[in-house]
Each structure stands twice: as C-alpha cells, then as structure tokens.
C-alpha cells in the first residue's frame, strides 16, 4: 500500500489521513459492520444454493484478506506505525474477523 502522490519511501503513518488513530478507528468500524447479522449480501438473485454459498464465502474471504493486509501493515517498519504501537493498538485481530465471518 502506498499514498498516492507520495515519494516511494514516504511512510504511510506520516499522512494525516492515515494516522494510527484513524486507521484503528476504521478497523474498529469495519469489525462492527461485519459483526452485523446482515453484513454480507445474501446474493438472493443467485438461484443455486451452492453458487450462492460460494459467492458469500468468497466475499467473506476477501474481506478477511483486506483486514489482514491493513492489520499486518501496522507492524511493517517501513509504514511508520510500529513505533506508535502498531497492531497492538487494534482491538480485533484478523483471527477474530475470520471467526465472525466464518472463514476457516
């Protein structure tokens, strides 16, 4: 991940819009959103239960992967978050997101 228009060596944490507090708040809101029983689309237009289940599973897997990518970035020394506490400042781990979304 990188900041658009930033020098290649610029730390993400240096961008005020990507401060650790804002990133943590975004991850918290993400967790709250996916914790809702109706968070994932049901894909009602897909007639086949197997295909519908596959679609839901793929969406859940992609959501977990996105959360995990941001979470891991917080501990990447080149991003600039590690010295501020990194992922230890985030309340929910990727494993908790995986569990709530039913991704094995």
N, C-alpha and C positions, 0 to 999 in steps of 0.2 A: 504494500500500500504506500502511496505517496501523496503529497499535497500538490495539487495542480499548480503549475507555475513556479514551484519552489525549486531551489537548487537540489540536485540529486543527493547531496549529503545533508540536507536540512532535516532536522528531527521533527517528527510529527507533533511531538509534545510542545514544540515552540510555536505552533499555530494556535492562537487563542480559541479558535472554533473547535480545536481538537484537544483542549486541555484535559487533564486526567479526570477532573470533576465532571466535565460534560460527557466524556466517554463512559465513565462509570454510571452516570445517570441514564444515558442511552441504553446501556446494557441492562440496567435495572428495569427500565420501561419495556424493553424487549421481553425480559423474563415475565413480567406481569402480563403482557399481551399474549404470549404463547401459553400462559397458565390458564387462560380462559377456556372453558369447555368448547366454545365455538370459534376458537382462534384460527384453526385451519379450515380452508374451504372444504366443503363436502363433495364437491365435484358432482353435484346432482345430475348434471347433464350426461354423465358417463353411465351408460346403461349396464355394462358388465361390472359386477361386484369386484371381480379380480382386477380389472383395469382401474377401477375407481380406487381400490385399496393400494395399488401400485403408485398411482398418482399422489395420493396422500402421503405415502411412505417416502416418495422422492422429495416432495416439498419439505417434509419434516427433516430429512437428511440434509438437505441444502441449508435449511435454517440453522441446524446444529453446526454445520461446517462454517457458516458465516460467523456465528457467535464465537466458535473456537478460534477462528482466524484473528478476530479482534482481541479476544482474551489473551492469546499467545503473543500477540504484538506488544501487549503491555509489558512483557518481560524481555522483549528484544532490546538489547542495549543500544542499538542504532536508532530506536524510535524515541528515546529520551524519557520514557515513563518509569523505567526500572528504578532509577534513583529517587523517584517520588513514591515508591511503594509497589508499583507495577500491579500485577494481578491480585496481590493480597488486598487491594482496596476494593475489589469487586465482591459483592455478596454471594453471587451464584456461580458455581463452577460449570464448565461445559458438561460434566457428568450429570449435574442436576438438570440442565437443559435437555440433555439426551433422555433422561428419565421422564421428565414432564411431557416430552413429545413422543415417547415410546420408541425411541431409536435404539436399537441394540448395538 
